[in-house]
Amino acid sequence: MSWPFRTIIEPFKIKVVEPIRFTTREERQVILREARYNMFNIRAQDVLIDLLTDSGTAAMSSEQWAVMMRGDNAYAGSTSFYRFEAVVKELTGYQHIIPTHQGRAAEKILFSLVGGQGKCIPSNTHFDTTRANVEFTGAEAVDLVIPEGKQSQAAHPFKGNMDLHKLERLLAAAKPGQVPLCMVTVTNNSGGGQPVSMHNLRETRKLCQQYGVPLFLDACRFAENAFFIKRREPGYQEKATIDIAKEMFRLSDGCTMSAKKDGLVNIGGFLGMNDSGLAQQARNLLILTEGFPTYGGLAGRDLEAIAQGLHEVLDEDYLTYRLRSVEYLAERLRQIGYPLIEPPGGHAVYIDARMLLPHIPATQFPGQSLCSAFFEYGGIRTVEVGNAMFGRTENGKEIPADMDLVRLAIPRRAYTQSHIDYVVEVAEEIYKNRHALRGFRVVKQAPILRHFTIELEPCD
């Protein structure tokens, strides 16, 4: 519907509450030191507002809790699986739906089958676990987002778009079988939660068909992407978001899906595809790692909750509220003076920490510095999407990522506007004292996905 007032309210009311614990700044300084300045090492009980991720942090609805009571936990042939399968097939159009416990499990299965030495997987931008699962097989993960996607201040309605010229050059130069599939992430998380247009998806599909390469979506935020298309792409304003979502899926040959985002659940995902031979191989591998193909590492109640969540997430009142809540935070931060990825995405606001903190070199992790400040000043947990996540070391030398961003990911249906106003007040204090923030040096790190376990200490 068209909302008649300026204030867009939450399209729900609160039925269950969870208390949050208040701490002092001195307590948080100790917590940071003990966590080695890694946000993933901080206990949830010590966090006041948790904006680390929007993955698995949604508040489920009364209807989701109700359908969970119907969950059939049969090891094989679960009734809940067939309900789940029917909903996902209706939405995506894929012939084969394989449940997994979350999105990275779907990625692991898929790339274990199609990856390998000498292979190349192009994408608009691979997210951290996607890249890790590709590279773990020995394949190369190549990012081909449009130039505007790497420019934080550039104005473009679909900054997640694939660079079609670069993709065509890559496909034309590839040897037969070298590119087993092409991925498009909707929305493009690593690039600021930026959407992909339907036109770009359609043209990407044409190129993939021309060169005989399957097109897969990383579809964890498909509903937000569909709603951006409705709002921004000519010819889609009068279409229902569910129909736009169906069109997106039908331009692809398969997808990986973390239902912990736009499935509105706390755990779960799936791998979908049309290739029967590949699907059989995937099910065989699923049995080794996840479970039988009709439960895939999930309880029946989880399958029921996903099926219900996929209906609820496409409600346009919800999506209006969802995108507006992110826009509101972006507007307030912009007024303070924060440089942001523009325009704001659908699930998070991304601060350009390298631009905000030019006195901290990229090799000293300005994003981690800003994350630490948000926690120290206000107990707010955020996450770095920059050098710690995507940088690397070669011969002992730090090779920085293209950007150092700090993501403030807003959990779905979990916080109210007053929580966000508190985040803004903390951000104001940090901005006043930004020149005093210090960089970090690495004490300990893992060779893969180092940001999850990295240990840091402040530079002198």
N, C-alpha and C positions, 0 to 999 in steps of 0.2 A: 504494500500500500504506500501511498505518498504521505509522509509524515507532516502534519500541519503546523507543528511548533518548532522553535529553535532548539529546545532541549530534547535530545533523543534519550529516552529513559531505557533502563534495562528491561527487556521483554520477558521478565520472570520475576517471581517474588521468592524470598528466602524461606526455606522450610527447615533446614538443618544448619547449624553453625559450628565452627571449629575455633577454639580460642587460639590467639597468638600471643607469644611471650615478648615482653618489652625488656630491652637490655640497655645498659649505659655505654657511652662511647669508650670508656676505659675497658669495659668487659669485651667489647668488640675488637679492640686493639689486640688483646690477648688471644682472642679466637682467631684473628687473622694470622698472627705469628705462628700459632700452633698448627694452623692449616697450611702453612708455608705459602700463604697468599694465593692459594688455589681455591676458587669458588666451589669446586666440586668436593673439596674436603671439609666444607663447613656443614655441620649438622643442621637439618631442617628446623629443629627446635630452637636454634639460635638465630633464625632468620625471621624478620618482621614482615617484609613484603618480598615474595619470591618471584623474581622475573628472570630466573635462570633459563627457563625453557617453557614453551607452550606444549611440550610433548608429554602426554600422560597426566597432565595437571588440571584437566577440565573438571568442573563440577557436573556430575551426571544428573539427569532429570528424574523426576518422580516416575515417569513412564519407563525410563531405562531400568531403574531399580525394580519396578514392577515386573518387567519382562524377564529380569534375571531370575526371578523365582520359578520361572518355567524352564530354566536351563536343564537340558538333558545331557548328563555326563557319561552316556554310554561310550565305551572305548571305540566302537566302530558303528557307523550308521546313525550317529546322533541326530535326533529330530531337529535339534537346534542348528546343526550344520546345514541341513537342507533349507531351513528358514533363512539363514545367513546367506547361503549360496544363491537363493532365488533373488534376494534383495540386491546383491552385488552384480549378478548377471543382468538384472533389469537396468541397473544404473550404467554399467560399463559396456555391456554387449559382448564381453569376452566369453569364450566357450568353456574355459577351464579356470576355476577359482580354487586356489590352494591356500588355506589359512596358515598363518605363522604367528609366533608370539609377539613380533613387532616388525617394523620395516626393515631393519638391518638384517634380520634373519632371511627375509625375502631377497635382499640384495646378495647375501652370502650364497644362497642357493643358486640364484640366477648367474652370478659372475663366476662361480665355481664351474658352471656348465659351459659358459660361452667365452670366458676369459682365457688367459694363458700367455706365455712368452710370445712376443711379436704381435700380439693383438692390440687394437686401439679402440677405445670407447669414447666417442665425442659426446659432449653435453653442452647446454648453455652454461651451467656451472654445477659441477659435482659438489654435493655437500660432504662433510667430513667422513661419515661412515661409508658413503657411496664410493668416494675416492679410495678409502682404505681397502674396501672389499675388492675394488678393481685392481689396485696395485698389488694386493696380497697374492693375486694369481700370476703376477708378472706382466700383466697388461698395462698399457699406458692410458691414463685418464686425461682427456684433453678438454679444456674449457673454451667455448667459442661464443661467449655472450657478445652482444653488440657493443661497440665502443662506449656508448652512453652508459652501459651497465657498470662500467668501471669508473665513472665520473660521478662523485657523490652529489654534486650540485646541479648536474645536467637535468633539464626539464624534458621528460619523455614519458608518455603514459604507459609504455610497456617496456621497461628497462630490463626485463628478464628475457627478451627475445633472443633467439638463436641468430648468430651472424651467418646469414645464408651464403654469402660469398665465400667465407672461410670454410664452411661446411662442404660446399661443392668442391672447393680445391682439395680438401682432405679426402673426400670420397673418390674424386677422379684420380688422385695419386696413389690410392691404396691398392694393394695387391688383392687378388680374389680371396675372400674369407678373412682378410685382415681386420675388417670392421664388422664384428658379429652383430652389433646393434647400435642404435643411436638413442641417447637418453635426453629427455627434456624435463626439467624440474619445474613444477607448477605449484605454487609460486616459487620464484628463484630465491631460496633462503639465504644462501651465501652472499648474494648481491643485494641484500636489503629487503627481502620479502617481496620482490618486484614481480608483477604479473607478466604472463606471456599472452600475446594476442591470438585470436582465432586465425587471423590471416597468416601470422607467422607459423602457427602449428600446421596450417594447411600447406604452406609452401615447404616447410620442413618435411612433411609427409611426401610431397611430390618428389623431392630430391631423394629421399630414402627409397621410394619405389623405383625411381629411375636407376638407382645403383644396386637394387636388390638387397637393401639393408632394412631389417625390421626397426620400427620406431616404438620405443617404450617411454612411458611417463613415470617420473617419480611424483606420485599423485597425492601426497599426504595433505596438501592444502588445496585440493581441487576445487572446493566450494568457494573459497575466497577468490581464487583465480577466475572462476566462472562469474562471480559477482562483479569483479573488476571489468570483465569483458562487457557485462550488461551496462555498467556505468560509463565506460570510456570508449567502446568500439562502435563506430557507426553501423547501424543496421541491427543492433542487438538490444536496444533499449526496451522494446516491447516484448521481448522473448522472456519466458520464464527461466529462472536460474537453473532449474533442474534440466530443462531442455538444452541449455548451453553446456552444462556439465556432460550430458550424454553425447553431444556433438564432439566435445573435446576427446572423450574416451574413444569414440568411434573413428577418430583420425589416427589412432595408434593401434599397434599390434599386441600390446600388453602393458603391464604396469607393475611397479612395486608400490606398496601402500603401507604407511604407518597409520593405523586407525587411531593412534594416540593424539593425532592432531584433529583433522576434520571428520574423524569418526566419533569424536566426543567421548572417548573412553580412556581408561587408565592403562590398559594393556591390549595389545592385539594388532594384527595387520594381515596382509595377504599378498600373494603373487598371482596376478591374472595374466592370461595369454590366450592366443588362438591356435598356436602351434601344438598339435596333439603329441608329436614325438618329443618335443622339448618338455611339454607338461608331464609326460610319463617319466622322463628322466628327473624332473624336479620333484615329483612325488616320491620316487625312489630315494632321493637324497633327503627329502623331508623326513622319511621314516627313520633315517639314521640320526638325525639331529633334532627334530622337533616333535615327532609323534606320528600317529596314524593320519592319513589324509583327510579324515572327517573331524579331526580336532586340532591338529597342527600346533600342539603346545599350548592350547587354550582350553579352559573349562567351558562347558556348554553355556553357562551364564554369560561368559565373555562374548561368545558368538551372538547371543541374543542382544546384548547391549550394543554391539557394533551395528547390527541390523537396524535397531531403533535409532541409533545416533546418526546413521547415514540418511535417514528421513529428516531428522530434526535440523541437521546442519544446513540443509537447503531451504529452510524457511527464510523468506526474504526480510521479515521483521528482525529476525536474529542477525542476519548478515548486515543489515543496515546498522544495527547497534554495534556489531563487532568491528566493522571498518571505521565507524565514527569514533569509537572509544580509542582506537589507535591514533586517528587524526587529532583528537583532542589532546592527547599527551604530546604529540609532535608540535602542535601549535603552541602549547605552553613552553616547551623547551626552546623552540625557535625564538620566542619572545625574549627569553633570557639571554640568548646569544649562542646557543649550541649549534654547531654545524652538523646537519643531519643528512642521511641519504634521502634525497628528494625525488619524487613525492614519497610520503610514508607508505610502507607496505601494509599487508592485511593482518599480520599477527604480531608485529613488533615495530618498535622505533629503533633505528640504528644511528648511533652517534659516531661521527668521524673523529676518533680519539687522536689520530695523528695530526689532524688539522687543529683540534682544540688544544693539544699539548705539544707545540712545535719545539719546546725546549727538551723534550725527551726523544732521543733517537729511536728509530724503528727497531733497532737491535736490542733496545732496553724495554720493549713491550709497553708502549703507552696505553694500549687497551687494558692490560692487566692493572696498570696504575689507576685508571679511572674506575675499573670494577672494584678495586680495593677501597677507593674513596667512597663509593656509594655504600659499601657495607660499613665502613668505619663511621661515616657521618650519620647514617640513618638505618642501618640494619637491612638494607636493600641488597638482595643478591641479583646480580646481572651476569652476563657471560661475554667473554672476549671472542670476537670472530675476526681474527687477524693473525699476527705473527706467531703467537703460541699455537693457534689452531692450524694454520696453513703454511707457516714458515718452515724452514728446514735447515739442517746443518750439513755442510759439505767440507770435509777435511778440517773440521773443528771451527769453521767459519759460519756465522749465522746468515742465512739468505732470507731476507724479510718477505712477507706476503705483499700482495699488491696494495692492500689497504689494512688499516688497523681500526676495526669497528668495535663498538660495544653495543650489544643487543639487549634491549629491554623488552623481553617477550611477555606478552600479557596472557595469562592462563584464561581459558574460555569459561565464562560464567562464574568466575571465582572471586573477583574483586569488584568493589563499587567505585564510583567517582571520587569519594572521599579518600580512598586508598591512593588513587592516582594523584590527587591534589597533594597528598603527603609526599609522594615521590617528587613532585615538582618543587616543593619547598626544600627538600634535601638537595636537589639539583642546583637550586639557587645558591645555597651555601657553598657547594663544591665549586661552582663557577667563580665565586668571589675569591676563592683560595686556590684556583687552578695552577697558578705559577709556582706554588709551593710543593706540588706533587712531584714525586721522584720516580725514576725508572727502576727496573728490576734486572737481576742477573739470574741465570739458571743454576740451580744447585744439583738437580737430578731430573732426568727426563727419559721417557720410553722412546724406542725407535719408531713406533707407529701410534697415531692418535695421542700424541704426547700431552695435549692440553688437558686430558682427563686426569692425569696423575702427576703432571709437572710440579716440581718444587722450586720455589723462588725465594730470593732475599732482596731487600732494597739495596740499590746502589748507594755508595757513600756520597 
